[in-house]
Amino acid sequence: MTLDYDEIRFLTEPRSVFVDWDLSSKCNYRCSYCSPSSHDGKIDFPSIDVVKRVVDKIQYEYAGIKDYAVYNLLGGEPTIWNKFEECSRYIKQVNPKNQLQILTNGNRTLSWWQRNINYIDRVILTVHVAQADIKELVNKFNALSTNSYIEFQIALDIAVFDKCVEYFYYAKENLNSNIHLSAKTLLKILSDPGVMEYTDAQREVIKKITEKPARPATQNRFVKLHNNQVVDDRVNMFDMILQKQNNWKDWACWIGIDTITITVAGDFKIGSMCNPHLILGNIRDLNFNIPKIPVRCNYSECGCLTDIYTKKLKYYNGPTL
């Protein structure tokens, strides 16, 4: 496939580092497309003292090149953590510009969200259709008074595909206008590359599903550029994955600079699903430095949204890992 662009990134390049932090394997759902290790409960949440040292470490490491950090808390379900509020407060205390984003199933009660939403800048809510009640979720988040960005992502589970489509259109009809809505194509197993094997008929249905942007629009757009000129200002990564366009082999990728990953085992790592050798250290021993130079991609498929939504250059002559 011939690519019509030589750079892909956010339109306004971030002055932040995106910290993708898989906190634990404790979850109140058991989704078939999640690896059992994502919800088996064998790995507990880190202690709050460890968390605070990690936040201090991120602040120190990136102080010279970034203005703040965006902490993306996930795995299995971050909202069930009894130290969530204390963690959230500390992230803001270390740097008031820091932001908190959570990946959640939205299952906690309205009163929990009302107590905690002021600490959360962005809520990315995956609607796991086989286990969720879309009416309950819509009513709950419609009732939440907040300026935080909220996005519903309807997970298009091949096993209950028709119900997923039904849920999407119910949410599109009933969600408040300040809540963003999109449909999310799924990997066979979320921890591994390889999209679900949707039928041709299902792919046609997916093509007709259009997201419902929040009003006012608050998200920084992801764009493709050629010779430093924008050639596509509305990149939809779920579509790119479905169409197998998520290939940037030999490009320079800004993982480690714009993003850093902390795995469920506590490893600091460059790249979420790629480069298993690029483990820098662990949250329990922070005596290491983060290189902060681009990585030359060696993969024919990029399967993690955190890595996908990271700046990439086709032609880059500087040093790389």
C-alpha positions as CSV (number, residue, x, y, z in Angstrom):
1,M,0.0,0.0,0.0
2,T,1.4,3.4,-0.9
3,L,1.0,5.9,1.9
4,D,-0.1,9.5,0.9
5,Y,1.5,11.1,4.0
6,D,4.9,11.2,5.7
7,E,3.9,12.3,9.2
8,I,1.0,11.5,11.5
9,R,0.4,13.3,14.8
10,F,-1.9,15.6,16.7
11,L,-2.6,18.8,14.9
12,T,-1.3,20.8,18.0
13,E,1.7,18.9,19.2
14,P,1.3,18.1,22.8
15,R,3.4,19.8,25.5
16,S,2.6,16.8,27.7
17,V,3.8,13.2,28.2
18,F,1.1,10.6,28.1
19,V,1.6,8.1,30.9
20,D,-0.2,4.9,30.0
21,W,-0.5,3.1,33.4
22,D,-1.9,-0.3,33.7
23,L,-2.6,-0.4,37.5
24,S,-3.8,-3.9,38.3
25,S,-5.6,-7.0,37.1
26,K,-8.6,-6.4,39.4
27,C,-11.8,-5.9,37.4
28,N,-15.5,-6.2,38.0
29,Y,-16.1,-7.4,34.4
30,R,-15.0,-10.6,32.6
31,C,-15.0,-9.7,28.9
32,S,-14.4,-12.5,26.5
33,Y,-12.1,-10.4,24.4
34,C,-9.9,-9.4,27.3
35,S,-7.0,-11.7,28.2
36,P,-7.8,-13.5,31.5
37,S,-4.6,-12.0,33.0
38,S,-6.4,-8.6,32.6
39,H,-9.1,-9.4,35.1
40,D,-7.9,-12.4,37.1
41,G,-7.2,-10.3,40.2
42,K,-3.7,-11.7,40.7
43,I,-2.0,-8.3,40.5
44,D,-3.1,-5.8,43.1
45,F,-3.0,-2.0,42.8
46,P,0.3,-0.5,43.8
47,S,0.7,1.1,47.2
48,I,0.0,4.8,47.3
49,D,3.6,5.5,48.4
50,V,4.9,3.8,45.3
51,V,2.4,5.8,43.2
52,K,3.6,9.0,44.6
53,R,7.2,8.2,43.9
54,V,6.3,7.4,40.3
55,V,4.5,10.7,39.9
56,D,7.5,12.5,41.3
57,K,9.8,10.5,38.9
58,I,7.7,11.5,35.8
59,Q,7.7,15.1,36.9
60,Y,11.5,15.0,37.2
61,E,12.3,13.1,34.0
62,Y,10.1,15.2,31.7
63,A,10.5,18.6,33.3
64,G,12.9,19.8,30.6
65,I,10.8,18.9,27.5
66,K,7.2,18.7,28.7
67,D,5.0,21.1,30.6
68,Y,2.9,18.5,32.3
69,A,1.8,14.8,32.2
70,V,-1.5,13.2,31.2
71,Y,-2.0,10.1,33.4
72,N,-4.1,7.5,31.6
73,L,-5.2,5.0,34.3
74,L,-6.5,1.6,33.2
75,G,-6.5,-2.0,34.0
76,G,-8.5,-4.0,34.9
77,E,-11.0,-1.3,36.3
78,P,-9.3,1.7,38.0
79,T,-12.4,3.0,39.6
80,I,-12.6,0.1,42.1
81,W,-9.2,1.1,43.6
82,N,-9.7,2.4,47.2
83,K,-6.8,4.8,46.8
84,F,-8.2,6.3,43.6
85,E,-9.1,9.7,45.1
86,E,-5.7,10.0,47.0
87,C,-3.8,9.2,43.8
88,S,-5.9,11.7,41.8
89,R,-5.2,14.5,44.3
90,Y,-1.5,13.8,44.4
91,I,-1.2,13.9,40.6
92,K,-2.7,17.5,40.6
93,Q,-0.7,18.5,43.7
94,V,2.7,17.7,42.1
95,N,1.8,19.8,39.0
96,P,-1.5,21.6,38.8
97,K,-1.3,21.3,35.0
98,N,-1.3,17.6,35.2
99,Q,-4.3,15.8,33.8
100,L,-6.1,12.6,34.6
101,Q,-7.8,10.4,32.1
102,I,-9.3,7.0,33.0
103,L,-10.4,4.0,30.9
104,T,-13.4,2.6,32.6
105,N,-16.5,0.5,32.2
106,G,-18.5,3.2,34.0
107,N,-20.0,0.7,36.4
108,R,-19.6,2.7,39.6
109,T,-22.6,4.5,41.1
110,L,-23.7,8.0,40.3
111,S,-22.7,9.1,43.8
112,W,-19.1,7.7,43.2
113,W,-18.8,9.7,40.0
114,Q,-20.2,12.8,41.6
115,R,-17.5,12.5,44.4
116,N,-14.6,11.9,42.0
117,I,-15.4,13.7,38.7
118,N,-13.7,16.9,39.7
119,Y,-10.3,15.1,39.8
120,I,-10.8,13.6,36.3
121,D,-10.2,15.5,33.1
122,R,-11.3,12.8,30.7
123,V,-13.5,9.8,31.1
124,I,-13.1,7.2,28.3
125,L,-16.0,4.8,28.9
126,T,-16.0,1.5,27.0
127,V,-19.5,0.1,26.8
128,H,-19.0,-3.7,27.0
129,V,-22.3,-4.6,25.5
130,A,-22.6,-8.2,26.8
131,Q,-22.3,-7.0,30.4
132,A,-23.5,-3.4,30.4
133,D,-27.0,-1.8,30.6
134,I,-26.9,1.1,28.1
135,K,-30.0,2.8,29.5
136,E,-28.5,2.8,33.0
137,L,-25.2,4.2,31.7
138,V,-26.8,6.9,29.6
139,N,-29.1,8.0,32.4
140,K,-26.2,8.1,34.9
141,F,-23.8,10.1,32.8
142,N,-26.5,12.4,31.6
143,A,-27.2,13.2,35.3
144,L,-23.5,14.0,36.0
145,S,-22.9,17.8,36.1
146,T,-19.3,18.3,34.9
147,N,-17.0,20.1,32.5
148,S,-14.9,17.0,32.1
149,Y,-14.6,15.4,28.7
150,I,-16.7,12.2,28.6
151,E,-16.6,9.7,25.7
152,F,-18.7,6.6,25.3
153,Q,-17.1,4.0,23.1
154,I,-19.4,1.2,22.1
155,A,-17.3,-1.9,21.8
156,L,-18.3,-3.8,18.6
157,D,-18.1,-7.3,20.0
158,I,-18.6,-9.8,17.1
159,A,-20.4,-12.2,19.4
160,V,-23.3,-9.7,20.1
161,F,-22.8,-7.5,17.1
162,D,-26.5,-6.6,16.5
163,K,-26.9,-5.6,20.1
164,C,-23.8,-3.4,19.8
165,V,-25.4,-1.6,16.9
166,E,-28.6,-1.2,18.8
167,Y,-26.7,0.2,21.8
168,F,-24.9,2.7,19.6
169,Y,-28.0,4.1,18.1
170,Y,-29.8,4.2,21.5
171,A,-26.8,6.2,22.9
172,K,-26.8,8.5,19.9
173,E,-30.4,9.3,20.4
174,N,-30.3,9.8,24.1
175,L,-26.9,11.0,25.3
176,N,-26.5,14.6,26.2
177,S,-24.8,16.8,23.6
178,N,-21.7,17.3,25.8
179,I,-20.8,13.6,25.7
180,H,-18.9,12.2,22.7
181,L,-20.0,8.9,21.2
182,S,-18.0,6.6,19.0
183,A,-18.0,2.9,17.9
184,K,-14.9,0.9,18.7
185,T,-13.7,-2.0,16.6
186,L,-12.1,-4.6,18.7
187,L,-9.0,-6.8,18.6
188,K,-9.5,-10.5,19.0
189,I,-7.8,-10.2,22.3
190,L,-7.2,-6.7,23.5
191,S,-3.6,-7.4,24.6
192,D,-2.6,-8.7,21.2
193,P,-2.7,-7.3,17.6
194,G,-5.2,-8.6,15.1
195,V,-8.7,-7.2,14.7
196,M,-11.9,-9.3,15.2
197,E,-12.9,-11.2,12.0
198,Y,-16.0,-9.1,11.2
199,T,-18.0,-10.4,8.2
200,D,-18.3,-8.3,5.1
201,A,-21.9,-7.4,6.1
202,Q,-20.7,-6.3,9.5
203,R,-18.0,-4.2,8.0
204,E,-20.6,-2.4,5.8
205,V,-22.6,-1.7,8.9
206,I,-19.5,-0.3,10.7
207,K,-18.7,2.0,7.8
208,K,-22.2,3.6,8.1
209,I,-21.8,4.3,11.8
210,T,-20.8,7.9,12.4
211,E,-19.6,9.2,15.7
212,K,-21.4,11.9,17.5
213,P,-18.9,14.6,18.6
214,A,-19.3,16.3,21.9
215,R,-20.4,20.0,21.8
216,P,-18.4,22.0,22.2
217,A,-15.6,20.0,20.5
218,T,-12.6,19.8,22.9
219,Q,-10.4,17.1,21.5
220,N,-7.1,17.8,19.7
221,R,-7.5,16.3,16.2
222,F,-5.1,13.6,15.0
223,V,-3.9,14.4,11.4
224,K,-1.9,13.1,8.5
225,L,0.6,15.5,6.9
226,H,2.7,15.5,3.7
227,N,5.6,17.9,3.3
228,N,4.3,19.5,6.5
229,Q,0.9,20.2,5.0
230,V,-2.2,18.6,6.5
231,V,-3.7,16.1,4.0
232,D,-6.3,14.5,6.3
233,D,-7.5,16.4,9.4
234,R,-10.0,13.8,10.7
235,V,-8.0,10.6,11.2
236,N,-10.1,7.8,12.7
237,M,-7.8,5.1,14.1
238,F,-10.6,2.5,14.5
239,D,-11.2,2.8,10.7
240,M,-7.4,2.6,10.0
241,I,-7.2,-0.6,12.1
242,L,-10.3,-2.1,10.4
243,Q,-8.8,-1.3,6.9
244,K,-5.3,-2.6,8.0
245,Q,-3.7,0.8,7.5
246,N,-1.9,0.7,10.9
247,N,1.5,0.0,9.4
248,W,4.4,2.3,10.0
249,K,7.4,0.0,9.7
250,D,10.7,1.8,9.5
251,W,9.1,5.1,10.6
252,A,10.5,7.0,13.6
253,C,7.9,6.9,16.5
254,W,7.8,9.2,19.4
255,I,7.0,6.6,22.0
256,G,9.2,7.3,25.1
257,I,9.0,11.0,24.3
258,D,5.3,11.8,23.9
259,T,4.2,8.6,25.7
260,I,5.6,6.2,28.3
261,T,4.0,2.9,29.4
262,I,3.9,1.4,32.9
263,T,2.8,-2.3,32.6
264,V,0.6,-4.2,35.1
265,A,3.8,-5.8,36.4
266,G,5.1,-2.3,37.2
267,D,7.7,-2.1,34.4
268,F,8.5,1.3,32.8
269,K,8.5,0.5,29.1
270,I,8.8,2.3,25.8
271,G,5.8,1.2,23.7
272,S,2.7,-0.5,24.9
273,M,2.5,-3.7,22.8
274,C,5.8,-3.4,20.9
275,N,9.5,-3.6,21.8
276,P,9.5,-6.0,24.7
277,H,13.2,-5.4,25.1
278,L,12.8,-1.7,25.9
279,I,12.0,-2.1,29.6
280,L,13.8,0.6,31.5
281,G,13.1,-0.3,35.1
282,N,10.3,-0.9,37.6
283,I,8.1,1.2,39.8
284,R,9.6,-0.4,42.9
285,D,13.2,0.7,41.9
286,L,13.2,4.0,40.1
287,N,17.0,4.2,39.7
288,F,17.0,4.6,35.9
289,N,16.7,7.3,33.2
290,I,14.3,7.6,30.3
291,P,16.2,8.1,27.0
292,K,13.6,10.4,25.3
293,I,14.7,9.7,21.7
294,P,12.4,8.3,19.0
295,V,12.2,4.5,18.3
296,R,12.5,3.1,14.8
297,C,9.5,0.9,14.2
298,N,10.2,-2.8,13.4
299,Y,6.6,-3.9,13.1
300,S,4.2,-4.4,10.2
301,E,1.1,-3.7,12.4
302,C,0.5,-1.3,15.3
303,G,-2.2,-2.7,17.6
304,C,-2.4,-0.4,20.6
305,L,-4.3,2.9,20.5
306,T,-1.7,4.6,22.8
307,D,1.1,3.7,20.4
308,I,-1.1,4.5,17.3
309,Y,-1.9,7.9,18.7
310,T,1.7,8.9,18.9
311,K,3.7,11.1,16.5
312,K,5.4,9.2,13.7
313,L,7.8,10.5,10.9
314,K,8.5,8.5,7.8
315,Y,11.8,10.5,7.0
316,Y,13.9,11.1,10.2
317,N,17.6,11.2,10.2
318,G,18.3,11.7,13.9
319,P,19.3,9.1,16.5
320,T,16.7,6.4,17.3
321,L,16.5,3.4,19.6
